[in-house]
Amino acid sequence: MPIVDVQADSRTSTTAVTCACNGPCACRQPVKGAARDRQLAWWLIALTIGWNTVEAAVSIGSGVLAGSIALVAFGLDSVVEVASALIIVWRLSRQGLDHVANERAERLIVVSFFAISVYVVTDAASTLLGVREEP
């Protein structure tokens, strides 16, 4: 009988199953309620993508019309949230314990949030230094 160690990661709400088998592992048992949890995750992701898409369009459009960096930045943050949700869709569609792919997905999310911060800092600095005129 192989040794199975189940570890929960409270930061990401995921559970990793580690098996001490040598060779191909056939000891993983389906987790009770996993199908229901995955279906709920898909619904929540769809809701997140839909809501944030509308939020982004309204915020960016309003921000451009009003000349408000705050509204544009809020809308761009929603774009980043949609991108993060799409990365999660990519990960859920490739279910598995591939730690390299998980790390790659996390890096993509970090890069997207970093990009929005660069935009906000650059725009704020150009306004403060007088490079860009106020509307």
BADO-707573 format. One record per atom (N, C-alpha, C): z, x, y; residue number from 1; atom name. Coordinates in Angstrom, 2 decimals, decimal comma, always signed. Layout:
! residues N
w;u;v;num;atome
Z;X;Y;NUM;CA
...
! end
This chain:
! residues 135
w;u;v;num;atome
+0,00;+0,85;-1,18;1;N
+0,00;+0,00;+0,00;1;CA
+0,00;+0,89;+1,24;1;C
-0,97;+0,72;+2,13;2;N
-1,03;+1,55;+3,33;2;CA
+0,08;+1,19;+4,31;2;C
+0,42;+2,16;+5,14;3;N
+1,43;+1,95;+6,16;3;CA
+0,73;+1,47;+7,42;3;C
+1,22;+0,36;+7,97;4;N
+0,62;-0,20;+9,17;4;CA
+1,68;-0,22;+10,26;4;C
+1,32;+0,28;+11,44;5;N
+2,22;+0,31;+12,57;5;CA
+1,59;-0,51;+13,69;5;C
+2,27;-1,55;+14,15;6;N
+1,76;-2,39;+15,23;6;CA
+2,55;-2,04;+16,48;6;C
+1,82;-1,67;+17,55;7;N
+2,45;-1,30;+18,81;7;CA
+1,91;-2,19;+19,92;7;C
+2,82;-2,75;+20,71;8;N
+2,43;-3,58;+21,84;8;CA
+2,51;-2,76;+23,11;8;C
+1,50;-2,91;+23,94;9;N
+1,47;-2,23;+25,23;9;CA
+1,75;-3,27;+26,30;9;C
+2,94;-3,22;+26,90;10;N
+3,35;-4,23;+27,87;10;CA
+2,55;-4,14;+29,17;10;C
+1,96;-2,99;+29,48;11;N
+1,17;-2,84;+30,70;11;CA
-0,13;-3,62;+30,63;11;C
-0,74;-3,67;+29,47;12;N
-2,04;-4,33;+29,35;12;CA
-2,01;-5,56;+28,46;12;C
-0,86;-5,92;+27,95;13;N
-0,70;-7,07;+27,07;13;CA
-1,61;-6,99;+25,85;13;C
-1,78;-5,80;+25,32;14;N
-2,60;-5,64;+24,13;14;CA
-1,75;-5,14;+22,98;14;C
-2,25;-5,32;+21,81;15;N
-1,57;-4,86;+20,62;15;CA
-2,51;-3,93;+19,87;15;C
-2,02;-2,75;+19,56;16;N
-2,83;-1,79;+18,82;16;CA
-2,30;-1,70;+17,40;16;C
-3,19;-1,72;+16,44;17;N
-2,81;-1,60;+15,04;17;CA
-3,23;-0,22;+14,58;17;C
-2,26;+0,56;+14,14;18;N
-2,54;+1,89;+13,65;18;CA
-2,31;+1,89;+12,15;18;C
-3,24;+2,42;+11,42;19;N
-3,15;+2,42;+9,97;19;CA
-3,11;+3,84;+9,45;19;C
-2,30;+4,07;+8,44;20;N
-2,17;+5,40;+7,87;20;CA
-3,06;+5,58;+6,65;20;C
-4,10;+4,77;+6,53;21;N
-5,03;+4,91;+5,41;21;CA
-5,86;+6,18;+5,58;21;C
-6,27;+6,72;+4,50;22;N
-7,24;+7,82;+4,54;22;CA
-8,60;+7,21;+4,26;22;C
-9,53;+7,48;+5,14;23;N
-10,86;+6,90;+4,95;23;CA
-10,96;+5,55;+5,62;23;C
-11,93;+4,73;+5,18;24;N
-12,12;+3,42;+5,79;24;CA
-10,88;+2,55;+5,61;24;C
-10,50;+1,87;+6,68;25;N
-9,28;+1,06;+6,66;25;CA
-9,61;-0,39;+6,36;25;C
-9,01;-0,92;+5,33;26;N
-9,21;-2,31;+4,96;26;CA
-7,88;-3,07;+4,99;26;C
-6,87;-2,48;+5,61;27;N
-5,54;-3,10;+5,54;27;CA
-5,23;-3,98;+6,74;27;C
-6,09;-4,03;+7,74;28;N
-5,80;-4,84;+8,92;28;CA
-5,91;-6,32;+8,56;28;C
-4,86;-7,03;+8,82;29;N
-4,82;-8,47;+8,57;29;CA
-5,09;-9,19;+9,88;29;C
-5,74;-10,34;+9,84;30;N
-5,96;-11,09;+11,08;30;CA
-4,60;-11,50;+11,68;30;C
-4,48;-11,38;+12,98;31;N
-3,25;-11,74;+13,66;31;CA
-3,22;-13,24;+13,85;31;C
-2,09;-13,87;+13,53;32;N
-1,95;-15,31;+13,64;32;CA
-2,13;-15,73;+15,10;32;C
-3,01;-16,68;+15,34;33;N
-3,26;-17,17;+16,69;33;CA
-4,24;-16,33;+17,49;33;C
-4,80;-15,29;+16,89;34;N
-5,70;-14,40;+17,63;34;CA
-6,96;-15,12;+18,09;34;C
-7,50;-16,01;+17,28;35;N
-8,72;-16,73;+17,65;35;CA
-8,45;-17,63;+18,86;35;C
-7,32;-18,30;+18,85;36;N
-6,95;-19,16;+19,97;36;CA
-6,75;-18,34;+21,24;36;C
-6,10;-17,19;+21,10;37;N
-5,85;-16,31;+22,24;37;CA
-7,16;-15,78;+22,82;37;C
-8,11;-15,41;+21,95;38;N
-9,41;-14,93;+22,42;38;CA
-10,17;-16,04;+23,13;38;C
-10,10;-17,27;+22,62;39;N
-10,78;-18,38;+23,27;39;CA
-10,17;-18,64;+24,65;39;C
-8,86;-18,57;+24,76;40;N
-8,19;-18,72;+26,05;40;CA
-8,61;-17,60;+27,00;40;C
-8,70;-16,38;+26,49;41;N
-9,13;-15,24;+27,31;41;CA
-10,54;-15,46;+27,85;41;C
-11,45;-15,98;+27,02;42;N
-12,81;-16,24;+27,47;42;CA
-12,82;-17,30;+28,58;42;C
-12,04;-18,36;+28,43;43;N
-11,98;-19,41;+29,45;43;CA
-11,41;-18,86;+30,76;43;C
-10,36;-18,06;+30,67;44;N
-9,76;-17,48;+31,88;44;CA
-10,72;-16,53;+32,59;44;C
-11,47;-15,77;+31,81;45;N
-12,44;-14,85;+32,41;45;CA
-13,55;-15,64;+33,10;45;C
-14,03;-16,70;+32,46;46;N
-15,08;-17,54;+33,07;46;CA
-14,57;-18,17;+34,36;46;C
-13,34;-18,66;+34,36;47;N
-12,74;-19,24;+35,55;47;CA
-12,60;-18,18;+36,65;47;C
-12,16;-17,00;+36,29;48;N
-12,00;-15,90;+37,25;48;CA
-13,33;-15,53;+37,88;48;C
-14,36;-15,38;+37,06;49;N
-15,68;-15,00;+37,58;49;CA
-16,23;-16,09;+38,51;49;C
-16,10;-17,34;+38,10;50;N
-16,59;-18,44;+38,93;50;CA
-15,87;-18,53;+40,26;50;C
-14,54;-18,52;+40,22;51;N
-13,74;-18,63;+41,43;51;CA
-14,01;-17,47;+42,38;51;C
-13,98;-16,26;+41,86;52;N
-14,15;-15,08;+42,71;52;CA
-15,57;-14,95;+43,26;52;C
-16,55;-15,48;+42,55;53;N
-17,92;-15,47;+43,06;53;CA
-18,03;-16,38;+44,29;53;C
-17,46;-17,57;+44,19;54;N
-17,46;-18,49;+45,33;54;CA
-16,66;-17,89;+46,49;54;C
-15,49;-17,35;+46,17;55;N
-14,62;-16,74;+47,18;55;CA
-15,34;-15,59;+47,90;55;C
-16,05;-14,77;+47,15;56;N
-16,78;-13,64;+47,73;56;CA
-17,88;-14,13;+48,67;56;C
-18,65;-15,10;+48,23;57;N
-19,77;-15,60;+49,05;57;CA
-19,25;-16,21;+50,35;57;C
-18,22;-17,03;+50,27;58;N
-17,69;-17,68;+51,46;58;CA
-17,05;-16,64;+52,39;58;C
-16,28;-15,72;+51,84;59;N
-15,58;-14,73;+52,66;59;CA
-16,55;-13,76;+53,33;59;C
-17,49;-13,25;+52,58;60;N
-18,44;-12,30;+53,16;60;CA
-19,32;-12,99;+54,20;60;C
-19,81;-14,17;+53,87;61;N
-20,62;-14,93;+54,84;61;CA
-19,85;-15,23;+56,11;61;C
-18,64;-15,70;+55,98;62;N
-17,80;-16,01;+57,15;62;CA
-17,46;-14,75;+57,92;62;C
-17,18;-13,67;+57,20;63;N
-16,83;-12,41;+57,85;63;CA
-17,97;-11,83;+58,65;63;C
-19,18;-11,91;+58,10;64;N
-20,36;-11,40;+58,82;64;CA
-20,61;-12,25;+60,07;64;C
-20,54;-13,57;+59,93;65;N
-20,76;-14,45;+61,08;65;CA
-19,71;-14,25;+62,16;65;C
-18,45;-14,03;+61,76;66;N
-17,35;-13,88;+62,71;66;CA
-17,17;-12,43;+63,16;66;C
-17,83;-11,50;+62,49;67;N
-17,65;-10,08;+62,80;67;CA
-16,27;-9,58;+62,41;67;C
-15,73;-10,12;+61,32;68;N
-14,37;-9,78;+60,89;68;CA
-14,38;-8,86;+59,67;68;C
-13,91;-7,63;+59,86;69;N
-13,81;-6,69;+58,75;69;CA
-12,82;-7,20;+57,71;69;C
-11,80;-7,90;+58,16;70;N
-10,79;-8,41;+57,22;70;CA
-11,40;-9,42;+56,25;70;C
-12,22;-10,34;+56,76;71;N
-12,87;-11,32;+55,88;71;CA
-13,90;-10,66;+54,96;71;C
-14,67;-9,72;+55,51;72;N
-15,66;-9,02;+54,68;72;CA
-14,95;-8,23;+53,59;72;C
-13,87;-7,52;+53,94;73;N
-13,12;-6,74;+52,95;73;CA
-12,52;-7,66;+51,88;73;C
-12,03;-8,83;+52,30;74;N
-11,49;-9,79;+51,33;74;CA
-12,59;-10,24;+50,37;74;C
-13,77;-10,50;+50,91;75;N
-14,90;-10,89;+50,06;75;CA
-15,33;-9,77;+49,14;75;C
-15,34;-8,54;+49,64;76;N
-15,71;-7,40;+48,79;76;CA
-14,66;-7,18;+47,70;76;C
-13,42;-7,45;+48,02;77;N
-12,37;-7,38;+46,99;77;CA
-12,65;-8,39;+45,88;77;C
-13,14;-9,55;+46,26;78;N
-13,51;-10,55;+45,25;78;CA
-14,68;-10,07;+44,40;78;C
-15,62;-9,35;+45,03;79;N
-16,74;-8,78;+44,27;79;CA
-16,20;-7,77;+43,25;79;C
-15,23;-6,96;+43,68;80;N
-14,62;-5,99;+42,77;80;CA
-13,91;-6,71;+41,62;80;C
-13,25;-7,82;+41,92;81;N
-12,58;-8,58;+40,87;81;CA
-13,59;-9,17;+39,88;81;C
-14,74;-9,60;+40,38;82;N
-15,80;-10,09;+39,48;82;CA
-16,29;-8,94;+38,61;82;C
-16,49;-7,78;+39,22;83;N
-16,93;-6,61;+38,43;83;CA
-15,90;-6,26;+37,37;83;C
-14,63;-6,31;+37,71;84;N
-13,57;-6,04;+36,73;84;CA
-13,60;-7,06;+35,60;84;C
-13,80;-8,32;+35,95;85;N
-13,87;-9,37;+34,92;85;CA
-15,08;-9,15;+34,01;85;C
-16,20;-8,71;+34,59;86;N
-17,38;-8,44;+33,77;86;CA
-17,14;-7,26;+32,83;86;C
-16,38;-6,28;+33,29;87;N
-16,01;-5,16;+32,41;87;CA
-15,13;-5,66;+31,27;87;C
-14,24;-6,59;+31,56;88;N
-13,40;-7,17;+30,51;88;CA
-14,25;-7,96;+29,53;88;C
-15,26;-8,68;+30,04;89;N
-16,19;-9,39;+29,14;89;CA
-16,86;-8,41;+28,21;89;C
-17,31;-7,29;+28,77;90;N
-17,94;-6,25;+27,95;90;CA
-16,98;-5,77;+26,86;90;C
-15,70;-5,55;+27,21;91;N
-14,72;-5,07;+26,23;91;CA
-14,41;-6,14;+25,18;91;C
-14,27;-7,39;+25,60;92;N
-13,97;-8,45;+24,63;92;CA
-15,14;-8,69;+23,68;92;C
-16,35;-8,48;+24,18;93;N
-17,51;-8,69;+23,31;93;CA
-17,65;-7,59;+22,26;93;C
-16,97;-6,49;+22,48;94;N
-16,99;-5,37;+21,52;94;CA
-15,58;-5,13;+21,01;94;C
-15,02;-6,17;+20,38;95;N
-13,65;-6,09;+19,91;95;CA
-13,47;-4,92;+18,95;95;C
-12,40;-4,22;+19,14;96;N
-12,09;-3,09;+18,27;96;CA
-11,01;-2,23;+18,88;96;C
-10,71;-1,18;+18,22;97;N
-9,65;-0,28;+18,66;97;CA
-10,24;+1,04;+19,17;97;C
-11,40;+0,96;+19,80;98;N
-12,07;+2,13;+20,32;98;CA
-11,39;+2,55;+21,62;98;C
-10,50;+3,54;+21,53;99;N
-9,73;+3,97;+22,69;99;CA
-10,60;+4,62;+23,75;99;C
-11,68;+5,27;+23,36;100;N
-12,59;+5,90;+24,31;100;CA
-13,27;+4,81;+25,15;100;C
-13,71;+3,74;+24,52;101;N
-14,35;+2,64;+25,25;101;CA
-13,35;+1,94;+26,17;101;C
-12,12;+1,78;+25,70;102;N
-11,08;+1,18;+26,55;102;CA
-10,84;+2,03;+27,79;102;C
-10,77;+3,33;+27,61;103;N
-10,56;+4,24;+28,73;103;CA
-11,75;+4,21;+29,69;103;C
-12,95;+4,14;+29,16;104;N
-14,15;+4,06;+29,98;104;CA
-14,12;+2,78;+30,83;104;C
-13,73;+1,67;+30,23;105;N
-13,64;+0,41;+30,96;105;CA
-12,61;+0,49;+32,07;105;C
-11,47;+1,11;+31,78;106;N
-10,43;+1,26;+32,80;106;CA
-10,92;+2,14;+33,95;106;C
-11,66;+3,17;+33,64;107;N
-12,21;+4,04;+34,69;107;CA
-13,20;+3,29;+35,57;107;C
-14,03;+2,45;+34,97;108;N
-14,98;+1,66;+35,75;108;CA
-14,25;+0,73;+36,72;108;C
-13,16;+0,14;+36,28;109;N
-12,38;-0,74;+37,14;109;CA
-11,76;+0,06;+38,29;109;C
-11,23;+1,24;+37,98;110;N
-10,64;+2,10;+39,02;110;CA
-11,70;+2,48;+40,05;110;C
-12,88;+2,87;+39,59;111;N
-13,96;+3,27;+40,50;111;CA
-14,33;+2,11;+41,43;111;C
-14,39;+0,90;+40,89;112;N
-14,77;-0,24;+41,73;112;CA
-13,72;-0,50;+42,81;112;C
-12,43;-0,39;+42,48;113;N
-11,39;-0,57;+43,50;113;CA
-11,40;+0,59;+44,50;113;C
-11,70;+1,78;+44,05;114;N
-11,78;+2,93;+44,95;114;CA
-12,92;+2,74;+45,94;114;C
-14,04;+2,21;+45,48;115;N
-15,20;+2,00;+46,35;115;CA
-14,85;+1,03;+47,49;115;C
-14,15;-0,04;+47,20;116;N
-13,79;-0,98;+48,27;116;CA
-12,82;-0,33;+49,25;116;C
-11,93;+0,51;+48,76;117;N
-10,98;+1,18;+49,67;117;CA
-11,71;+2,16;+50,59;117;C
-12,72;+2,84;+50,08;118;N
-13,51;+3,76;+50,91;118;CA
-14,22;+2,98;+52,01;118;C
-14,77;+1,84;+51,67;119;N
-15,45;+1,01;+52,67;119;CA
-14,49;+0,58;+53,77;119;C
-13,34;+0,06;+53,39;120;N
-12,38;-0,43;+54,38;120;CA
-11,88;+0,71;+55,27;120;C
-11,54;+1,84;+54,68;121;N
-11,04;+2,98;+55,46;121;CA
-12,13;+3,50;+56,41;121;C
-13,35;+3,61;+55,93;122;N
-14,45;+4,10;+56,77;122;CA
-14,70;+3,16;+57,95;122;C
-14,74;+1,86;+57,67;123;N
-14,99;+0,90;+58,74;123;CA
-13,84;+0,89;+59,74;123;C
-12,60;+0,93;+59,26;124;N
-11,44;+0,93;+60,15;124;CA
-11,43;+2,20;+61,00;124;C
-11,72;+3,34;+60,40;125;N
-11,72;+4,61;+61,14;125;CA
-12,82;+4,61;+62,21;125;C
-14,00;+4,09;+61,88;126;N
-15,08;+4,07;+62,87;126;CA
-14,74;+3,14;+64,03;126;C
-14,02;+2,06;+63,75;127;N
-13,59;+1,15;+64,82;127;CA
-12,53;+1,83;+65,70;127;C
-11,56;+2,48;+65,06;128;N
-10,49;+3,14;+65,81;128;CA
-11,02;+4,30;+66,67;128;C
-11,98;+5,02;+66,15;129;N
-12,53;+6,17;+66,88;129;CA
-13,60;+5,78;+67,88;129;C
-13,95;+4,51;+67,93;130;N
-14,92;+4,03;+68,90;130;CA
-16,35;+4,28;+68,51;130;C
-16,60;+4,65;+67,27;131;N
-17,96;+4,89;+66,80;131;CA
-18,71;+3,56;+66,68;131;C
-18,00;+2,55;+66,30;132;N
-18,60;+1,22;+66,13;132;CA
-18,04;+0,31;+67,20;132;C
-18,90;-0,48;+67,85;133;N
-18,45;-1,40;+68,88;133;CA
-17,81;-2,61;+68,24;133;C
-16,82;-3,14;+68,93;134;N
-16,19;-4,38;+68,49;134;CA
-17,13;-5,54;+68,77;134;C
-17,14;-6,56;+67,93;135;N
-18,02;-7,71;+68,18;135;CA
-17,57;-8,51;+69,39;135;C
! end
